[in-house]
Amino acid sequence: MPNNPFSSDYVGSPPTQAAIAPPAPPQIVETTAAAEQAVGLGAELGFRITSIPIVSGKPKRVVIRGKVTRD
Amino acid sequence: MTNVVVQSRRRSRISQGDVFRAVECIEYAVERRGIVEVSKIMFPLVVVLTQDCDLEQDFNGRVREKQGNKLLSVLVVPLYNAEHVFTGEHLSELKITGTSINKKATEGKTLMQNERPRYHYIDFPVQVPVVASIADFKHYFSVQTAY
């Protein structure tokens, strides 16, 4: 696909930083020798071992119910 | 290794490739005996697939109050945590069990090299606080532009 937004030479409209802000309280892990050993585990748990907040998470279903009123 | 370029400047309109967080997909809305029930899926991250020219025309039409090119909705595809996809557990909260993918085998390697059309693997730059993610093009939905 020409001008693929995922490709490194994309010239269109890539994601904005503001739109990628983390949705939940972030996981913050400092990069240390010990932490680096946990990179694999961190990835399994859904975060990358760095010193910045990381986003993970799975889609969740929410069901809401309410009473209907009519005029 | 990162395979995507990210720009951090804020734009005034939605663009193709934009990533949004916490986007809802309405599964159904029914009314039974005076009680309305709405079921929705909250996706942590989605990426916009709608053609950028259409998004631009939609935006320009709204600014100039011309409705001929107005979009009703924007096509998006969820971004799943890549590790969850590899284990087949990315939809576990929805009671859906996926097929696991061995990332060290050919099936996983070709996915991460974006040689499998069904998927797109995205490894964000280190300054972007998002883990490696995968779009599964079997999963998509539209979001009202007003949303």
Backbone of each chain as ProteinMPNN parsed JSONL, in Angstrom:
{"seq_chain_A": "MPNNPFSSDYVGSPPTQAAIAPPAPPQIVETTAAAEQAVGLGAELGFRITSIPIVSGKPKRVVIRGKVTRD", "coords_chain_A": {"N_chain_A": [[0.867, -1.194, 0.0], [0.692, 2.118, -0.952], [2.321, 4.832, 0.683], [2.15, 3.907, 3.328], [1.053, 4.131, 6.629], [2.416, 2.832, 8.584], [4.971, 2.437, 7.774], [8.508, 3.197, 7.694], [9.157, 5.306, 6.042], [6.992, 6.896, 5.912], [5.0, 9.637, 4.965], [2.723, 10.92, 5.542], [0.371, 11.339, 7.891], [1.375, 10.642, 10.773], [0.987, 8.954, 14.004], [0.089, 11.003, 16.781], [1.816, 12.259, 19.6], [0.267, 13.09, 21.687], [-2.006, 11.613, 21.356], [-1.275, 9.141, 22.164], [-1.05, 8.917, 24.811], [-0.651, 7.348, 27.98], [-3.233, 5.196, 29.248], [-3.688, 4.248, 31.808], [-2.662, 4.073, 35.308], [0.779, 4.323, 35.199], [3.289, 1.787, 34.652], [6.367, 1.931, 36.089], [9.645, 1.347, 35.649], [12.953, 1.282, 36.533], [15.886, 1.272, 34.522], [18.074, -1.054, 35.208], [20.827, -3.27, 35.931], [19.734, -5.537, 37.059], [17.111, -5.178, 36.359], [17.255, -5.37, 33.639], [17.615, -8.053, 33.33], [15.127, -8.858, 33.656], [13.757, -8.316, 31.421], [12.534, -10.056, 29.605], [10.504, -11.165, 31.195], [9.125, -8.839, 31.818], [8.169, -8.132, 29.317], [6.447, -10.239, 28.903], [4.55, -9.653, 30.784], [3.543, -7.376, 29.8], [4.876, -4.942, 29.672], [7.627, -2.826, 28.89], [11.021, -2.825, 29.816], [12.087, 0.039, 30.853], [12.826, 3.469, 31.629], [10.567, 4.927, 31.452], [6.991, 5.6, 31.43], [4.816, 2.876, 30.685], [2.527, 1.368, 28.477], [0.044, -1.087, 28.654], [-2.318, -3.727, 28.418], [-5.577, -5.2, 27.978], [-8.431, -5.547, 25.777], [-11.588, -4.802, 27.208], [-14.826, -5.827, 28.287], [-17.718, -3.953, 28.896], [-20.77, -3.67, 30.492], [-23.609, -1.798, 30.711], [-26.538, -0.766, 32.445], [-29.743, 0.741, 32.513], [-32.636, 2.536, 33.611], [-35.407, 3.188, 31.537], [-36.973, 6.156, 30.663], [-39.856, 7.769, 29.512], [-41.275, 10.548, 27.87]], "CA_chain_A": [[0.0, 0.0, 0.0], [1.53, 3.313, -0.962], [2.222, 5.753, 1.809], [1.692, 3.128, 4.477], [1.335, 4.888, 7.857], [3.268, 2.069, 9.488], [6.316, 2.301, 7.25], [9.447, 4.185, 8.212], [9.245, 6.464, 5.153], [5.649, 7.46, 5.825], [5.047, 11.098, 4.909], [1.372, 11.428, 5.726], [-0.002, 11.87, 9.196], [1.646, 9.606, 11.76], [0.343, 9.165, 15.292], [0.547, 12.127, 17.589], [2.205, 11.869, 20.955], [-0.846, 13.342, 22.584], [-3.0, 10.568, 21.203], [-0.736, 7.885, 22.658], [-0.837, 9.042, 26.247], [-1.028, 6.106, 28.65], [-4.573, 5.281, 29.81], [-3.794, 3.753, 33.174], [-1.468, 4.381, 36.1], [1.871, 3.697, 34.471], [4.304, 0.956, 35.27], [7.655, 2.604, 35.935], [10.726, 0.477, 36.069], [14.242, 1.857, 36.183], [16.763, 0.364, 33.814], [19.239, -1.474, 35.974], [21.29, -4.585, 35.492], [18.735, -6.52, 37.48], [15.888, -4.994, 35.571], [17.489, -5.868, 32.286], [17.417, -9.498, 33.348], [13.682, -9.1, 33.707], [13.137, -7.805, 30.191], [11.626, -11.079, 29.078], [9.331, -11.23, 32.073], [8.382, -7.592, 31.635], [7.443, -8.207, 28.048], [5.341, -11.171, 29.097], [3.532, -8.999, 31.594], [2.962, -6.286, 29.031], [5.595, -3.675, 29.686], [9.021, -2.861, 28.466], [11.875, -2.357, 30.895], [12.744, 1.315, 30.575], [12.568, 4.393, 32.722], [9.399, 5.739, 31.113], [5.746, 4.868, 31.609], [4.537, 1.876, 29.674], [1.122, 1.023, 28.333], [-0.317, -2.441, 28.266], [-3.736, -3.901, 28.696], [-6.383, -5.963, 27.038], [-9.793, -5.03, 25.641], [-12.494, -5.234, 28.276], [-16.239, -5.615, 28.004], [-18.454, -3.239, 29.931], [-22.221, -3.681, 30.259], [-24.295, -0.829, 31.573], [-27.996, -0.87, 32.39], [-30.416, 1.896, 33.096], [-34.084, 2.579, 33.44], [-35.852, 4.059, 30.453], [-38.121, 7.016, 30.951], [-40.396, 8.393, 28.3], [-42.146, 11.701, 28.121]], "C_chain_A": [[0.894, 1.231, 0.0], [1.276, 4.19, 0.256], [1.632, 5.073, 3.051], [2.027, 3.858, 5.771], [2.246, 4.138, 8.813], [4.721, 2.007, 8.999], [7.203, 3.462, 7.707], [9.558, 5.422, 7.316], [7.882, 7.131, 4.979], [5.71, 8.983, 5.881], [3.677, 11.714, 5.153], [1.155, 12.006, 7.104], [0.191, 10.79, 10.257], [0.981, 9.924, 13.091], [0.912, 10.367, 16.031], [0.867, 11.646, 18.993], [1.028, 12.032, 21.904], [-1.872, 12.221, 22.531], [-2.537, 9.242, 21.794], [-0.493, 7.965, 24.155], [-1.346, 7.796, 26.964], [-2.364, 6.227, 29.358], [-4.653, 4.94, 31.286], [-2.59, 4.218, 33.976], [-0.276, 3.627, 35.533], [2.73, 2.77, 35.332], [5.639, 1.652, 35.037], [8.738, 1.699, 36.506], [12.041, 1.098, 35.625], [15.104, 0.807, 35.482], [18.004, 0.105, 34.654], [19.669, -2.827, 35.459], [20.271, -5.652, 35.854], [17.473, -6.419, 36.641], [16.054, -5.54, 34.168], [17.314, -7.382, 32.217], [15.934, -9.833, 33.298], [12.98, -8.641, 32.447], [12.13, -8.803, 29.639], [10.357, -11.168, 29.888], [8.471, -9.988, 31.902], [7.563, -7.613, 30.362], [6.247, -9.141, 28.177], [4.189, -10.522, 29.851], [2.97, -7.758, 30.92], [3.662, -4.963, 29.173], [7.055, -3.878, 29.346], [9.871, -2.259, 29.579], [12.6, -1.093, 30.44], [12.451, 2.223, 31.758], [11.353, 5.27, 32.457], [8.123, 4.921, 31.303], [5.446, 3.964, 30.413], [3.049, 1.559, 29.656], [0.981, -0.465, 28.031], [-1.815, -2.563, 28.462], [-4.447, -4.648, 27.597], [-7.748, -5.307, 26.909], [-10.687, -5.606, 26.728], [-13.935, -4.924, 27.887], [-16.901, -4.929, 29.201], [-19.935, -3.264, 29.559], [-22.865, -2.715, 31.245], [-25.795, -0.969, 31.373], [-28.614, 0.356, 33.04], [-31.898, 1.861, 32.794], [-34.446, 3.579, 32.353], [-37.025, 4.898, 30.93], [-38.573, 7.661, 29.654], [-41.304, 9.546, 28.694], [-43.573, 11.373, 27.726]], "O_chain_A": [[1.761, 1.369, 0.863], [0.163, 4.268, 0.775], [0.742, 5.604, 3.715], [3.194, 4.18, 5.994], [2.79, 4.727, 9.747], [5.602, 1.57, 9.738], [6.725, 4.542, 8.054], [10.004, 6.474, 7.773], [7.655, 7.848, 4.005], [6.387, 9.553, 6.736], [3.503, 12.92, 4.98], [1.703, 13.057, 7.437], [-0.764, 10.092, 10.598], [0.472, 11.027, 13.29], [2.093, 10.689, 15.899], [0.236, 10.717, 19.498], [0.819, 11.22, 22.805], [-2.526, 11.915, 23.528], [-3.334, 8.311, 21.913], [0.224, 7.126, 24.702], [-2.38, 7.248, 26.581], [-2.626, 7.241, 30.005], [-5.617, 5.323, 31.948], [-1.609, 4.699, 33.409], [-0.327, 2.404, 35.402], [2.871, 2.945, 36.542], [5.998, 1.93, 33.893], [8.732, 1.345, 37.685], [12.211, 1.405, 34.445], [15.057, -0.379, 35.807], [18.874, 0.967, 34.781], [18.977, -3.455, 34.658], [19.982, -6.551, 35.065], [16.859, -7.418, 36.269], [15.124, -6.098, 33.585], [16.918, -7.927, 31.187], [15.543, -10.946, 32.945], [11.752, -8.58, 32.401], [11.018, -8.438, 29.257], [9.26, -11.238, 29.335], [7.244, -10.071, 31.849], [6.415, -7.169, 30.332], [5.174, -8.875, 27.634], [3.018, -10.8, 29.594], [2.02, -7.155, 31.419], [3.085, -3.934, 28.821], [7.618, -4.962, 29.503], [9.468, -1.282, 30.211], [13.603, -1.16, 29.729], [11.894, 1.788, 32.766], [11.134, 6.254, 33.164], [8.17, 3.691, 31.333], [5.795, 4.278, 29.276], [2.402, 1.493, 30.701], [1.734, -1.018, 27.23], [-2.496, -1.555, 28.654], [-3.991, -4.72, 26.456], [-8.185, -4.593, 27.812], [-10.545, -6.767, 27.114], [-14.226, -3.91, 27.251], [-16.667, -5.287, 30.355], [-20.304, -2.917, 28.437], [-22.677, -2.819, 32.457], [-26.263, -1.255, 30.271], [-28.072, 0.923, 33.989], [-32.343, 1.229, 31.836], [-33.873, 4.665, 32.261], [-37.962, 4.379, 31.536], [-37.76, 8.045, 28.813], [-41.997, 9.509, 29.71], [-44.46, 12.216, 27.861]]}, "seq_chain_B": "MTNVVVQSRRRSRISQGDVFRAVECIEYAVERRGIVEVSKIMFPLVVVLTQDCDLEQDFNGRVREKQGNKLLSVLVVPLYNAEHVFTGEHLSELKITGTSINKKATEGKTLMQNERPRYHYIDFPVQVPVVASIADFKHYFSVQTAY", "coords_chain_B": {"N_chain_B": [[13.492, -3.739, 17.515], [12.703, -0.517, 16.411], [10.051, 0.086, 14.086], [8.549, 2.109, 13.131], [7.708, 5.508, 12.545], [7.232, 8.237, 14.657], [5.482, 11.19, 15.179], [5.264, 13.962, 17.313], [3.833, 16.273, 17.319], [0.854, 18.114, 17.749], [-2.078, 17.848, 15.855], [-4.76, 19.5, 14.187], [-6.753, 17.965, 13.251], [-8.142, 14.642, 12.794], [-5.991, 12.079, 11.663], [-4.867, 9.665, 9.25], [-3.385, 6.807, 10.61], [-3.163, 7.839, 13.122], [-3.051, 7.2, 16.613], [-5.272, 6.284, 19.068], [-6.35, 6.254, 22.464], [-8.258, 4.223, 24.754], [-10.835, 3.608, 23.421], [-14.201, 3.084, 22.648], [-16.204, 0.361, 21.536], [-19.384, -0.222, 20.54], [-21.25, -3.007, 21.256], [-23.92, -3.903, 21.429], [-27.162, -2.442, 21.925], [-29.945, -2.684, 23.762], [-33.437, -2.7, 24.673], [-35.294, -3.88, 27.304], [-38.269, -4.437, 28.798], [-38.405, -1.843, 29.847], [-35.864, -1.444, 30.74], [-32.796, -0.406, 29.661], [-30.036, -1.801, 28.072], [-26.642, -1.679, 27.499], [-23.916, -2.899, 25.817], [-20.491, -2.748, 25.635], [-17.197, -2.678, 24.24], [-14.126, -1.852, 25.517], [-11.365, -0.66, 24.038], [-7.945, -0.499, 24.591], [-6.075, 0.722, 22.85], [-6.306, 2.064, 19.578], [-5.806, 2.257, 16.032], [-6.092, 4.576, 13.392], [-7.515, 3.864, 10.266], [-8.845, 4.933, 8.131], [-8.781, 6.552, 4.961], [-6.465, 9.177, 4.478], [-6.969, 11.368, 2.855], [-9.713, 11.435, 2.755], [-10.28, 12.01, 5.411], [-9.156, 14.525, 5.594], [-10.734, 15.978, 3.784], [-13.16, 15.723, 5.078], [-12.656, 17.161, 7.413], [-12.083, 19.727, 6.351], [-14.527, 20.254, 5.186], [-16.145, 20.498, 7.428], [-15.068, 22.762, 8.6], [-15.629, 24.664, 6.691], [-18.285, 24.466, 6.61], [-19.487, 22.797, 4.745], [-21.18, 19.98, 3.675], [-20.882, 17.901, 1.934], [-18.708, 16.12, 1.734], [-18.656, 14.936, 4.146], [-17.798, 12.657, 6.665], [-19.322, 9.786, 8.126], [-18.28, 8.052, 9.915], [-15.207, 6.763, 11.33], [-12.801, 4.456, 10.333], [-11.277, 2.066, 12.352], [-8.675, 0.046, 13.79], [-7.973, -2.262, 16.324], [-5.092, -2.105, 18.481], [-3.127, -4.563, 19.726], [-1.372, -5.767, 22.591], [1.666, -7.119, 21.772], [2.874, -9.335, 22.978], [0.739, -10.508, 24.25], [-0.734, -11.318, 22.066], [0.936, -13.243, 20.964], [0.755, -15.218, 22.876], [-1.832, -15.846, 22.611], [-3.71, -14.725, 24.238], [-4.814, -12.232, 24.085], [-7.466, -11.488, 23.918], [-8.616, -12.393, 26.169], [-10.062, -11.223, 28.229], [-12.453, -10.896, 27.078], [-13.474, -13.338, 27.0], [-12.497, -14.862, 24.939], [-10.432, -17.101, 23.366], [-7.441, -17.043, 21.754], [-5.373, -18.329, 19.058], [-2.22, -19.486, 19.879], [0.939, -18.077, 18.966], [4.062, -18.945, 17.982], [6.715, -17.004, 18.533], [9.321, -17.429, 17.975], [9.392, -19.214, 15.996], [8.775, -19.811, 12.474], [6.225, -18.803, 11.932], [5.884, -16.778, 13.818], [8.115, -15.159, 13.37], [7.769, -14.292, 10.723], [5.497, -12.823, 11.094], [6.419, -10.73, 12.726], [8.097, -9.566, 10.949], [6.39, -8.413, 9.303], [5.293, -9.841, 7.162], [3.03, -11.209, 6.98], [-0.062, -10.789, 5.787], [-2.408, -10.555, 7.305], [-1.751, -9.43, 9.717], [-0.19, -6.627, 11.426], [2.828, -5.712, 12.679], [4.041, -3.584, 15.137], [6.692, -1.84, 16.363], [7.268, 0.462, 18.6], [9.17, 3.542, 18.834], [11.639, 4.063, 21.405], [11.05, 6.29, 22.951], [8.356, 6.445, 22.943], [5.721, 5.574, 24.955], [4.651, 2.87, 24.628], [4.171, -0.572, 24.409], [5.49, -3.115, 22.182], [3.268, -3.719, 19.556], [0.422, -5.271, 17.953], [-1.57, -5.2, 15.109], [-4.521, -6.752, 14.176], [-6.022, -7.476, 11.331], [-8.402, -8.735, 11.032], [-9.995, -7.78, 12.921], [-11.881, -5.012, 13.311], [-13.514, -1.86, 13.496], [-15.889, 0.833, 13.354], [-15.893, 4.264, 14.287], [-17.89, 6.867, 15.374], [-17.509, 10.067, 13.949], [-18.068, 12.19, 15.57], [-17.482, 11.236, 18.033]], "CA_chain_B": [[13.931, -2.543, 16.797], [11.522, 0.225, 15.994], [9.728, 0.035, 12.663], [7.542, 3.126, 12.863], [8.11, 6.871, 12.876], [6.181, 8.902, 15.419], [5.604, 12.63, 15.364], [4.58, 14.32, 18.551], [3.1, 17.538, 17.236], [-0.597, 17.975, 17.755], [-2.743, 18.348, 14.667], [-6.119, 19.949, 14.483], [-7.738, 17.004, 12.752], [-7.769, 13.226, 12.831], [-5.201, 11.691, 10.5], [-4.614, 8.231, 9.113], [-2.228, 6.41, 11.396], [-3.264, 8.321, 14.496], [-3.358, 6.191, 17.625], [-6.092, 6.812, 20.158], [-6.482, 5.324, 23.583], [-9.558, 4.068, 25.419], [-11.913, 3.811, 22.45], [-15.278, 2.128, 22.875], [-16.953, -0.227, 20.432], [-20.687, -0.651, 21.044], [-21.647, -4.329, 20.757], [-25.363, -3.845, 21.22], [-27.955, -1.646, 22.861], [-31.308, -3.217, 23.696], [-34.332, -2.309, 25.756], [-36.192, -4.97, 27.706], [-39.157, -4.102, 29.914], [-38.093, -0.547, 30.437], [-34.455, -1.362, 31.133], [-31.914, -0.388, 28.508], [-28.738, -2.435, 28.356], [-25.641, -1.375, 26.475], [-22.666, -3.635, 25.981], [-19.438, -2.122, 24.832], [-15.821, -3.155, 24.463], [-13.17, -0.747, 25.635], [-10.058, -1.013, 23.491], [-6.916, 0.424, 25.11], [-5.445, 1.482, 21.757], [-6.718, 1.783, 18.2], [-5.138, 3.093, 15.035], [-7.034, 5.013, 12.353], [-7.211, 3.341, 8.934], [-9.54, 5.705, 7.088], [-7.884, 7.277, 4.059], [-6.198, 10.515, 4.995], [-7.61, 12.398, 2.023], [-11.105, 11.517, 3.198], [-10.285, 12.704, 6.703], [-8.863, 15.933, 5.341], [-11.924, 16.576, 3.179], [-14.17, 15.794, 6.142], [-12.299, 18.282, 8.295], [-12.26, 20.982, 5.62], [-15.957, 20.469, 5.022], [-16.7, 20.968, 8.695], [-14.615, 24.136, 8.814], [-16.31, 25.558, 5.74], [-19.714, 24.171, 6.719], [-19.977, 22.074, 3.57], [-21.364, 18.639, 4.204], [-20.828, 16.915, 0.86], [-17.659, 15.131, 1.96], [-18.657, 14.616, 5.564], [-17.739, 11.241, 7.018], [-20.175, 9.384, 9.24], [-17.485, 7.329, 10.9], [-13.782, 6.555, 11.038], [-12.442, 3.043, 10.479], [-10.127, 1.867, 13.237], [-8.315, -1.337, 14.096], [-7.32, -2.291, 17.643], [-3.696, -2.504, 18.653], [-2.991, -5.472, 20.865], [-0.041, -6.035, 23.12], [2.211, -8.204, 20.945], [3.117, -10.534, 23.784], [-0.557, -11.141, 24.483], [-1.123, -11.986, 20.821], [1.76, -14.445, 20.801], [0.249, -16.263, 23.77], [-3.235, -16.091, 22.285], [-4.541, -14.281, 25.359], [-5.104, -10.797, 23.968], [-8.902, -11.249, 24.073], [-9.059, -13.236, 27.286], [-11.064, -10.493, 29.025], [-13.72, -11.019, 26.345], [-13.757, -14.78, 26.995], [-12.11, -15.401, 23.638], [-9.075, -17.637, 23.4], [-6.841, -17.038, 20.436], [-4.355, -19.337, 18.788], [-0.892, -18.979, 20.219], [1.886, -17.947, 17.852], [5.437, -19.073, 18.457], [7.439, -15.895, 17.901], [10.656, -17.882, 17.576], [9.22, -20.055, 14.813], [8.535, -19.064, 11.233], [4.952, -18.078, 12.006], [6.089, -15.566, 14.597], [9.129, -14.307, 12.729], [7.179, -13.63, 9.551], [4.566, -11.803, 11.597], [7.189, -9.576, 13.202], [8.7, -8.928, 9.772], [5.247, -7.901, 8.538], [5.123, -10.596, 5.923], [1.718, -11.874, 7.04], [-1.011, -9.685, 5.523], [-3.461, -10.423, 8.325], [-1.267, -8.704, 10.889], [0.892, -5.648, 11.293], [3.611, -5.617, 13.916], [4.566, -2.229, 15.323], [7.609, -1.661, 17.493], [7.377, 1.91, 18.731], [10.455, 4.058, 19.331], [11.761, 3.935, 22.861], [10.464, 7.444, 23.63], [6.898, 6.3, 22.951], [5.436, 4.634, 26.046], [3.744, 1.796, 24.231], [4.896, -1.8, 24.113], [5.31, -3.613, 20.819], [1.839, -3.981, 19.375], [0.034, -5.96, 16.723], [-2.914, -4.995, 14.573], [-5.087, -7.926, 13.516], [-6.976, -6.854, 10.424], [-9.713, -9.377, 11.141], [-10.749, -7.028, 13.918], [-11.972, -3.595, 12.968], [-14.828, -1.276, 13.704], [-15.9, 2.254, 13.026], [-16.211, 5.166, 15.387], [-18.514, 8.099, 14.89], [-16.567, 11.189, 13.947], [-18.381, 13.061, 16.696], [-16.927, 10.623, 19.237]], "C_chain_B": [[12.715, -1.825, 16.214], [11.298, 0.14, 14.485], [8.657, 1.061, 12.299], [8.084, 4.492, 13.279], [6.942, 7.568, 13.564], [6.479, 10.386, 15.504], [4.744, 13.048, 16.542], [3.774, 15.601, 18.451], [1.603, 17.256, 17.145], [-1.18, 18.569, 16.487], [-4.188, 18.658, 15.007], [-7.169, 18.953, 14.016], [-7.221, 15.585, 12.935], [-7.022, 12.889, 11.554], [-5.078, 10.17, 10.439], [-3.342, 7.883, 9.872], [-2.244, 6.942, 12.81], [-3.608, 7.163, 15.426], [-4.131, 6.865, 18.749], [-6.206, 5.761, 21.25], [-7.923, 5.32, 24.088], [-10.719, 4.396, 24.482], [-12.943, 2.696, 22.611], [-15.884, 1.646, 21.562], [-18.264, -0.751, 21.011], [-21.042, -1.997, 20.416], [-23.14, -4.363, 20.469], [-25.973, -2.893, 22.246], [-29.391, -2.105, 22.706], [-32.118, -2.672, 24.863], [-35.267, -3.479, 26.056], [-36.968, -4.509, 28.94], [-38.724, -2.825, 30.635], [-36.659, -0.393, 30.912], [-33.609, -1.406, 29.862], [-30.565, -0.957, 28.927], [-27.806, -2.169, 27.18], [-24.377, -2.16, 26.793], [-21.624, -3.023, 25.069], [-18.09, -2.73, 25.197], [-14.916, -1.938, 24.482], [-11.805, -1.229, 25.132], [-9.016, -0.012, 23.993], [-6.299, 1.302, 24.021], [-6.065, 1.084, 20.43], [-5.922, 2.705, 17.279], [-6.122, 3.36, 13.898], [-6.584, 4.493, 10.991], [-7.851, 4.155, 7.808], [-8.544, 6.519, 6.269], [-7.706, 8.719, 4.515], [-6.846, 11.616, 4.156], [-9.082, 12.56, 2.413], [-11.213, 12.267, 4.52], [-10.039, 14.199, 6.52], [-10.08, 16.633, 4.753], [-13.05, 16.716, 4.2], [-13.908, 16.993, 7.035], [-12.539, 19.62, 7.598], [-13.742, 21.302, 5.426], [-16.608, 20.991, 6.29], [-16.308, 22.426, 8.949], [-15.393, 25.097, 7.939], [-17.811, 25.311, 5.717], [-20.289, 23.649, 5.412], [-20.035, 20.601, 3.968], [-21.245, 17.547, 3.151], [-19.816, 15.815, 1.081], [-17.594, 14.688, 3.417], [-18.648, 13.106, 5.779], [-18.706, 10.966, 8.163], [-19.349, 8.715, 10.336], [-16.054, 7.175, 10.405], [-13.458, 5.083, 11.289], [-11.186, 2.92, 11.346], [-9.886, 0.368, 13.412], [-7.606, -1.335, 15.447], [-5.839, -2.645, 17.547], [-3.618, -3.359, 19.909], [-1.537, -5.556, 21.302], [0.519, -7.269, 22.399], [2.404, -9.482, 21.752], [1.813, -11.261, 24.078], [-1.019, -11.879, 23.237], [-0.342, -13.282, 20.659], [1.261, -15.584, 21.694], [-1.215, -16.589, 23.498], [-4.191, -15.585, 23.339], [-4.988, -12.823, 25.245], [-6.588, -10.482, 24.118], [-9.474, -12.044, 25.244], [-10.12, -12.543, 28.132], [-12.44, -10.54, 28.361], [-14.14, -12.477, 26.244], [-13.488, -15.395, 25.623], [-10.66, -15.858, 23.734], [-8.535, -17.706, 21.978], [-5.854, -18.181, 20.277], [-2.994, -18.755, 19.114], [0.009, -18.999, 18.988], [3.292, -17.989, 18.436], [6.297, -18.016, 17.768], [8.854, -16.284, 17.495], [10.601, -18.797, 16.353], [8.895, -19.175, 13.605], [7.265, -18.229, 11.325], [5.091, -16.764, 12.77], [7.069, -14.605, 13.938], [8.546, -13.576, 11.529], [6.17, -12.561, 9.977], [5.331, -10.538, 11.985], [7.915, -8.864, 12.062], [7.626, -8.368, 8.839], [5.128, -8.534, 7.16], [3.811, -11.38, 5.919], [0.647, -10.797, 6.906], [-2.071, -9.5, 6.591], [-3.039, -9.494, 9.462], [-0.338, -7.553, 10.492], [1.544, -5.468, 12.655], [4.229, -4.221, 14.011], [5.448, -2.203, 16.565], [7.882, -0.166, 17.607], [8.768, 2.32, 19.175], [10.462, 4.088, 20.851], [11.118, 5.106, 23.59], [8.935, 7.383, 23.668], [6.524, 5.22, 23.971], [4.408, 3.576, 25.7], [4.585, 0.569, 23.897], [4.678, -2.182, 22.658], [3.872, -4.096, 20.662], [1.582, -4.645, 18.033], [-1.396, -5.574, 16.366], [-3.339, -6.275, 13.863], [-6.212, -7.411, 12.627], [-8.284, -7.633, 10.294], [-10.599, -8.625, 12.129], [-10.733, -5.549, 13.546], [-13.372, -3.111, 13.307], [-14.757, 0.199, 13.368], [-16.353, 3.057, 14.237], [-16.806, 6.432, 14.797], [-17.519, 9.252, 14.963], [-16.83, 12.132, 15.112], [-17.764, 12.551, 17.991], [-15.53, 11.184, 19.487]], "O_chain_B": [[11.831, -2.437, 15.615], [12.252, 0.124, 13.708], [7.95, 0.914, 11.302], [8.829, 4.604, 14.253], [5.804, 7.493, 13.103], [7.587, 10.792, 15.856], [3.637, 12.544, 16.735], [3.097, 15.979, 19.407], [1.169, 16.279, 16.536], [-0.813, 19.675, 16.091], [-4.75, 18.148, 15.976], [-8.346, 19.085, 14.352], [-6.039, 15.357, 13.194], [-7.384, 13.364, 10.478], [-5.176, 9.485, 11.457], [-2.34, 8.592, 9.778], [-1.417, 6.536, 13.627], [-4.363, 6.261, 15.062], [-3.703, 7.877, 19.303], [-6.165, 4.557, 20.996], [-8.688, 6.262, 23.881], [-11.482, 5.333, 24.717], [-12.595, 1.519, 22.698], [-16.053, 2.412, 20.613], [-18.255, -1.626, 21.876], [-21.125, -2.116, 19.193], [-23.569, -4.798, 19.4], [-25.379, -2.589, 23.281], [-29.99, -1.937, 21.644], [-31.578, -2.248, 25.884], [-35.941, -3.996, 25.166], [-36.386, -4.228, 29.988], [-38.69, -2.758, 31.863], [-36.278, 0.659, 31.425], [-33.707, -2.352, 29.08], [-30.032, -0.634, 29.989], [-28.151, -2.409, 26.023], [-23.844, -2.089, 27.9], [-21.86, -2.811, 23.88], [-17.882, -3.224, 26.305], [-14.943, -1.106, 23.574], [-11.18, -2.1, 25.737], [-9.192, 1.196, 23.833], [-6.032, 2.482, 24.245], [-6.319, -0.095, 20.185], [-5.441, 3.765, 17.679], [-6.884, 2.479, 13.498], [-5.427, 4.656, 10.604], [-7.428, 4.062, 6.656], [-7.596, 7.094, 6.803], [-8.666, 9.392, 4.888], [-7.224, 12.664, 4.679], [-9.624, 13.664, 2.402], [-12.131, 13.063, 4.719], [-10.639, 15.029, 7.205], [-10.425, 17.741, 5.164], [-13.796, 17.695, 4.191], [-14.823, 17.745, 7.371], [-13.124, 20.535, 8.179], [-14.157, 22.459, 5.493], [-17.512, 21.824, 6.237], [-17.107, 23.219, 9.446], [-15.77, 26.189, 8.365], [-18.526, 25.883, 4.894], [-21.402, 23.994, 5.015], [-19.082, 20.049, 4.518], [-21.485, 16.377, 3.451], [-20.039, 14.681, 0.657], [-16.591, 14.13, 3.861], [-19.406, 12.374, 5.143], [-18.888, 11.797, 9.053], [-19.674, 8.798, 11.52], [-15.739, 7.42, 9.24], [-13.802, 4.535, 12.336], [-10.175, 3.579, 11.104], [-10.779, -0.454, 13.208], [-6.734, -0.5, 15.69], [-5.405, -3.377, 16.658], [-3.992, -2.933, 21.001], [-0.611, -5.434, 20.5], [-0.094, -8.336, 22.421], [2.131, -10.579, 21.265], [1.784, -12.49, 24.146], [-1.627, -12.944, 23.334], [-0.903, -14.304, 20.262], [1.331, -16.756, 21.324], [-1.769, -17.511, 24.096], [-5.362, -15.965, 23.346], [-5.487, -12.25, 26.214], [-6.948, -9.342, 24.411], [-10.671, -12.327, 25.292], [-10.99, -13.208, 28.694], [-13.458, -10.261, 28.995], [-15.053, -12.815, 25.491], [-14.17, -16.33, 25.205], [-9.778, -15.097, 24.132], [-9.118, -18.357, 21.111], [-5.544, -18.9, 21.227], [-2.657, -17.656, 18.674], [-0.147, -19.831, 18.094], [3.655, -17.167, 19.277], [6.576, -18.115, 16.573], [9.513, -15.553, 16.756], [11.628, -19.113, 15.752], [8.762, -17.956, 13.719], [7.225, -17.091, 10.857], [4.482, -15.759, 12.405], [6.87, -13.39, 13.95], [8.795, -12.386, 11.336], [6.01, -11.537, 9.314], [4.946, -9.427, 11.624], [8.3, -7.702, 12.192], [7.919, -7.91, 7.734], [4.899, -7.866, 6.152], [3.519, -12.119, 4.979], [0.468, -9.982, 7.811], [-2.584, -8.394, 6.764], [-3.879, -8.85, 10.09], [0.214, -7.515, 9.392], [0.893, -5.12, 13.641], [4.861, -3.746, 13.068], [5.0, -2.505, 17.671], [8.631, 0.401, 16.813], [9.472, 1.542, 19.819], [9.412, 4.132, 21.491], [10.679, 4.949, 24.729], [8.297, 8.184, 24.352], [6.967, 4.078, 23.855], [3.411, 3.41, 26.404], [5.586, 0.664, 23.188], [3.797, -1.645, 21.986], [3.336, -4.791, 21.525], [2.4, -4.591, 17.115], [-2.301, -5.615, 17.2], [-2.595, -6.813, 13.044], [-7.242, -6.959, 13.127], [-9.171, -7.24, 9.537], [-11.813, -8.822, 12.16], [-9.673, -4.927, 13.48], [-14.306, -3.909, 13.389], [-13.678, 0.74, 13.125], [-17.1, 2.573, 15.089], [-16.279, 6.992, 13.835], [-16.779, 9.383, 15.938], [-15.913, 12.801, 15.589], [-17.545, 13.317, 18.93], [-14.876, 10.801, 20.457]]}, "name": "protein", "num_of_chains": 2, "seq": "MPNNPFSSDYVGSPPTQAAIAPPAPPQIVETTAAAEQAVGLGAELGFRITSIPIVSGKPKRVVIRGKVTRDMTNVVVQSRRRSRISQGDVFRAVECIEYAVERRGIVEVSKIMFPLVVVLTQDCDLEQDFNGRVREKQGNKLLSVLVVPLYNAEHVFTGEHLSELKITGTSINKKATEGKTLMQNERPRYHYIDFPVQVPVVASIADFKHYFSVQTAY"}
